[in-house]
Every structure is written in structure tokens, then in C-alpha cells.
Amino acid sequence: MDFINRLAALDGPNSSLLVFCRVDLSIFVDEGNKVSWFVNEVERGATTCLWGEQGSSLIGRIGADLAWPLTTWILAEKERRNIS
């Protein structure tokens, strides 16, 4: 969450990252067995690809749960930018 909050702060006060995003993390182990992580990709918005190991029903639920927050954000952003 610290990473997402810092990234959203860089993105600006109306960042869609706070509505929904997918962060792909990877880890590596060096010769001294120290484990580190890095961000491989950040994707956001309605076209974000989702994967689920338990089949598509979980992904469908996430999509349904996302619909209202994303719509609310889009409407607020349209109003903020004075877009009809």
C-alpha cells in the first residue's frame, strides 16, 4: 500500500490508481540469499487485465465490484474537468 500511495501522489490528487490498479511484483534472490522485490508493471482502468487461478468467477466478481467505484470516479473527473 505504501508503494501505491506514493505512486498515486506522484500521479496527482485525482489519481485513478486509488480506484483500481493491478501491480505485478517480482522477486529475486541474490548470491547472499537476500530477497528483494521490484515492480514489473502497473496497469489501471477499465481495460486492466485480470488473471485468477480459481477461474473466471472471481474475476467477474472483481469486475462487478469495480463498476460502481470506477463510474463514480469517472463522473467526478468529468465534473472536475468540466466535460459534458
C-alpha positions, 0 to 999 in steps of 0.5 A, spaced: 500 500 500 505 504 501 508 503 494 501 505 491 500 511 495 506 514 493 505 512 486 498 515 486 501 522 489 506 522 484 500 521 479 496 527 482 490 528 487 485 525 482 489 519 481 485 513 478 490 508 481 486 509 488 480 506 484 483 500 481 490 498 479 493 491 478 501 491 480 505 485 478 511 484 483 517 480 482 522 477 486 529 475 486 534 472 490 541 474 490 548 470 491 547 472 499 540 469 499 537 476 500 530 477 497 528 483 494 522 485 490 521 490 484 515 492 480 514 489 473 508 493 471 502 497 473 496 497 469 489 501 471 482 502 468 477 499 465 481 495 460 486 492 466 487 485 465 485 480 470 488 473 471 485 468 477 487 461 478 480 459 481 477 461 474 473 466 471 468 467 477 472 471 481 474 475 476 467 477 474 466 478 481 472 483 481 469 486 475 462 487 478 465 490 484 469 495 480 463 498 476 460 502 481 467 505 484 470 506 477 463 510 474 463 514 480 470 516 479 469 517 472 463 522 473 467 526 478 473 527 473 468 529 468 465 534 473 472 536 475 474 537 468 468 540 466 466 535 460 459 534 458 
